[in-house]
């Protein structure tokens, strides 16, 4: 279990100071996939660097499995960091080493014998779907393939925690979906706790079980992903769920309407549009109040808000119809009272 208790981080500048984190407290269960979302400058990257103590917090504690990292010296932290690994937006691979040697690198630093390191590195490349790329160099790989190598390298030391700092931000939607599916698969197979830092709601919705929303260095809302995004209480959560503004202005059909948020994570886009099919096949009509979707190689990515009249159980029937596709999630979004 990871426990962040009253975490604060203040940077001293020549003309004053900046509070990057203010009294952040979170509890992340073992084996969870936990999202931390916020806009640029919210303090996300500072927070993740405090979790592995690359940044020492000004005050507060970081407790992992009962061990308070803030009380450890540098030698103790080096040992502890073997169980807390990280992947980045820029991949951070060693360009002069091939894929196999990149994955071997942390094992070599840990004193693992070469033959054993090579065997483990090869098995990890196979785990991430790059068993045939061991001799390839980073420059010969796509962005998605480079991130897969970075994930394999992060797994080399058998970590308990994998930190993902905007790990898919540099990738196209299709590749992002594939990397997130790999992360979910690793979480299921290995039981590793995954913390995903992102500014993209689609990443959290498709991958995480729990989420914390960070704004100006503070956690303004947290809980299960479905609960937070279907019943947003904070202004920050409301802006994420309703990017076009006040939800009341999105209700096209008046007071008898309900809102459904639909997220597409690679749904088939080759046939008749899903909303049109719902109208003809299920007899459920919906107004599209907001949409931000794109089609890539016959697959749909993005999200939309639907306004549906509250009659004849249309809301429940619409959600059931939409979620027949495993690449689509749908849930009612209640109006924000504030």
N, C-alpha and C positions, 0 to 999 in steps of 0.2 A: 504493500500500500504506500502511496505517496501522499504526504500531508504537507501542504504549504500553510504556515501559520503566521498571519500578520506581517507578510513580506513587504518590505519597503526598500526602494533603491533610489538614492539621490545622487546626482552628478553635480560636482562643484565646477563652476565656470568662473572665468575672470570677472564677469559682471554679475555674478549671483549663483543661483543653483537651480537645477531642474529635477522635479520629482517624476521619475519614470514609472515607478510602481508605488501605489499607496494602499497599504493595509490589505494585501491580497491573501485570502485564505481559501484553499481548495483541498478537497479530499478525492483522490483518484484510486479506485479499487484495483487490485491486481487483475491483470488480464483485460482491462477495459480498453476501449478505443475512445479517447477523450479529445474533443475539439476545443481549441481556444481561438475565438474569432474576434476580429476587430479591424477597424480601418487603419490605414498607415499612420504611425505615430501613437497608436493606442498603448504600446508597451509590450506587444506580443513577443518580439525577439529578445527583449531584455528579460522577460519572464522565463523564457525557455533557457536562456543562458544562466539564469540564477538556479534553475533546477539542477543542471549539471555542474554548477559552481564555476563556470568559466567567468561569470561575474559574481562577486561576493555581494550579497544584499547588505544594505546599510543596517537593517534590523530585521528581526523575524527569523524563522527557521525553515529549513527544508529537511523533512524527515522521510527517509525511504527505508521501509521494513524495520522501523524502530531506531535507525541510525541517523543522528542529526549531522548532516553534512557541514553545517555552518560551524561546527565545533571541531572539525577535522583539520589537521595540518596538510601541507601539500603532498607529502608522501602517502598519507592515508587517502587523500582525494584521488591521486593517480590510480590507486588500487580500486577504489570505488567506481571510477569512471569506466572501467572495463565492463561494468554491468549497465552503463547508461550510455548508449551510443546515439549518433545523430546523423541525419541526412539533410542536405541543404538544397536550396534552389539552384545553385551553380554546380552541383555534383561534387566539386572539389576532388576530382581524381588526379592521380599523378600521371601527367601526360607522357612521361618518358618510360613508363612501365606498362606492360600489357595487362589485360584484364585479370589474368591469373595472379600476376605479381601484385596488382593493386589489392586484391582480396587477401593475399598472403601477408601484406605489409603489417597490419595490426598483430597478426600471429607472431611474426618475426620479432616485433617489439616486445611481445610478451614472453619471448624465449622459447617458443615452440620449435621443435626440430623441423628441418626443412621438409623432409619427406612427409611428415604428418601434416604440416601446414599446407603443402601442395594438395594432398588428398582431401583435406577439409575444404580448401578453396574451390577445388573442382566440384565438390558436392554442392556447395553453396551456389555456384554459377548455374548448376543444373536446376537447383531449387527455384531460381529466378528466371529460368527459361533461356539461359545463355550458355549452356554446356558446350556449344560448338564455337564459342567466341573467346575461348581462353587465351589464344595467341594474338587476338586483335588488340589494337591500341585505341585509346579513347577517341582520337581524332577520326577513326574509321567507323565509329558508331553513331547512331542517331541519339537525340536527346533522351528519348525514352529508354534506350539501351544503356546509355551512360548512367541513368538513375538506377536502373536495375543492378548494375555493377556496384554502385554506391550502397545500395541496400544489402547486397551480398557481403560487402566489406563490413558494413555495420553489424551484421549478424555473426561475424567471425569469432568474436570473443564470448559468444553465448550470453548476450545481454538480457537483463530482466526488463529494461525499458528502452524503447526506441522513440527518439524525438525527431519529428519531421517539421523542419522550419521552412514553410512555404515551398515544400518539396516538389509541387506540381505547377507552380506559378509560371515556369518558363516553358511549359509543354502545351501542345494543342489539346482540345477537349477529348478526342479519341484516345490519345496517349495517356492523358490524365486519368481517364476511366480505367485503362489497363493497369496503370501503376497503383491506383487505389484498390483495385480488385486484388492485386498482388499483396498489398499491405493487409487487406482483410484476410486473405488466405494464410499469410504468415501468422497473423494474430490467432486464427483458429487452430492452426497446426502446432504452433510453438507456445502459445499462451503468453506471448510477450505483451506487456502493457505498452500501448501506443498513444503518444500525445501528438496531435496534429495542430500546428500553428498555421492559420490561413486567414485570408480576407474574403474567401469565396464561400458563400452559403451552400452551393451545390456540393462542395467537398465534404462539408460537415454533414449535410443531409444524407448523402449517399454512403457514408463510411462510419460516422461516429455514433456511439450510443448516448454519450453525455456531452454537454457543451457548456462552456463559460464564455460570456460576452464581456470583452474588455474595452473600456473607453477611458481615455485620459488616465491610464495607469490603475484603474479600479475595476473590479468585477462588479458589473451592474446587474447581471442576471446569470443564473446557472441552473442546470437540471437536465432531465432527459431531453434529447433533441426534439422528439415529437411534442413534448409538453411546452418547451420554450418557444418553438416556432409556430405552434398552433394557438397559443395563448400568450402573445408577447405582452409583457408588463412594462418594460423599460423603454425609454425613447430610442435607445440604441438598437434594441431588438426590433422595435417597430419599424425603424428605417431599413433594416435588413429584409424584413418580411414584406413591407410595403414600399418598394423603391420609388413608386410614383407619388408618394405622399399619403395624405389622410385616407384611411380605408373607407370611411363613409362616402368619399367622393368617387370611389370605385364601384359602389353598389348601383348598378345600372337600372335595376328593376324596382327600386324603392325599398320600403321597410320590410317587405315580405321576402327579401332575398338573403341568401347565405353565401359566404365565400369559401371556395376550395382552392388550396395551393397545390399545384401539380408540378412535379419535378421529373424531367426526362433525363435518364442516365444512359443514353444510347438506345432508345426505343426505335423499332423499325419504322422508317419514314418512307418506305417505298410504295405503300398503298394509299388508300383514302385517309385523309387526316383523322386522327383519333377523335376529336371533338365532333366532327361531322358524322363519323361512324356511330358515335354514341347517340346522336339525334335520330338517325335512321334505324338503327338496330334496336336501341333500348327505349326510344321515344322520349329521351331526356334532352331538353334544349338548355343550352348554357350560353351566356354572354361572356366573351373574353374581355375582362377588365384590364388586364395587363399581360404582356407576353414578352419574353426575351429568350428566343430559341434560335438554334441554327441547325442545319442539316449537314452532316459530314459523312460522305461515303454511304448514304442511305440510312444513316442513324441520326436521331434527334437528341440534342443536348440543350439544357436550359430549363426555364421554369415559366409558369404562367399562373395567373389568378383567374378563376372562373366565378361568375355570379350566376347562381341558380335559384329559381323561385322555390320557396319552401312549401311544396305541396306533394301529396301522394308519395311520400318517402323518397322524393327525387334525390335528395342529398345523399342518403345512404346508398341508394341504387347507383348513383353516379360514381361514388368512391369505389364501390364494388366493381363496377364496369371498368373504370380507369386502371385499377390495380390488378386486373387480370394479366397484364403484361408485367413481367418481373423487373423490367427496366423502367417502370413508372411507379412513383410514390404519390399518394394523394391524401390530403387530410383537410378537415375544416379549419379555417382560421377565424377565431372569434374576433369581434370588433374590440379595438383597444379603447378602454375608457380612461381618458385622461385629457 
